Amino acid sequence: MITRSEVPLAAAPLLPDLSLDERASLDEVRAYLSTDRLGSAYALADLDGEAEVARWWLARRAGEAVAATVVVESLPFRPTFAMGEPGAIGDLFRDALREQRVVVNAPLPSRSFIEQQYRFERVDRMERMVVDAGSFQSNAARAQGLVRLGPEHLDDLIDLYGHVSRSYFTPDRIARQIYFGVFVSGSLVAAAGTHVQAARSGLAAVGNVLTRPAYRSRGMATAVTAAVTEVALEKHRDVVLNVRSDNTPALRVYRGLGYRTHSLFLEGPAVRRAGWERLTQKLFGSNEGGAT
C-alpha cells in the first residue's frame, strides 16, 4: 500500500515569462481594455481622441496581453489606471512607470504587488457603478435653480470646489463636458459633471458631485447627478461613476437613479519608493495590511 508521503509530488507548471511591451499600438491597448469596457471606462476615454496626453504599456505572456497600465500626462496628479493579472500589474509598476507620484486606480488584489514599488498615502475601496437608458430612473422633481453650466460659470465652479480646482476647471473643459448646477440667491450651491466622455467607446463618467454643507439633504445632489446622467445617455450607451464603498448616502442616491455596481477597485495617491525601500518591501513585505 502506498502512503500519502510516498506519492511523488508533481511540480507546479511554470508560467511563460512575462514581457513588457512599451511599443504596443493604441488599437492593441484599446482592444485589451475593452475586454472590461465598463471597468476601464476612464482609461478608454483618456485614449479616445486624446492619446497624445497619455502613455501606456501592455504586459504579455506567450504573446497574449495579460495586463495594461495607462498614465494620463495631461493632469499634474498623474492618474494611473491598471487592469489585469495582479503580479503582471506589479511588474508594470516596477519596470515601466517612472513617475514619482501617481493616483492609482487598480484591482483590489494588485495592492500588495503595487506596494512593492509605491507607497500609498491613502487607499480607498471604491465601487464602479453603471447605468444605461434601460435602467436609468429619471429624477422627475427637478430642483429649483437647476441650470446647465457653461464656460461663463467658471468662477462659480472654482468658488464651489475651491481655488485648488483652478488648474482643473478651464473654459475648454467646461465647454467639452456636461455640467449642471443649482443656484440659490445667485450662488452656486451644488454641481456635478462628466469627468470624461468617450464617443468611440460609447461611455461617459460622472463625477465632481458636490453640495455646500448648508444645502445638503435637500435632493440637490440627486438633481444635478440625474441631469448630467440624462444628457450623457442621450449621447452614450453607458454612464459610469466612482464612489467609496463606505459612502452610504451617495450609494443610496445613485442606486435610486438606477446605477448598479459593476466592480470594486482601489484608488489612492501613491509615491514611488526609494530603491532600498523597494528591495526591503519585496523581501519582507508590508506592515500596512492588505485591501479588504
Helices and strands as residue ranges (DSSP letters): G 4-6, E 18-21, H 26-33, G 34-36, H 41-47, G 51-53, E 54-61, E 64-72, E 79-84, H 86-95, E 101-106, G 108-110, H 111-114, E 118-120, E 124-132, E 146-149, G 151-153, H 154-161, G 163-167, H 171-176, E 179-184, E 187-198, E 203-211, G 213-215, H 220-235, E 238-244, H 248-256, E 260-272, H 275-284
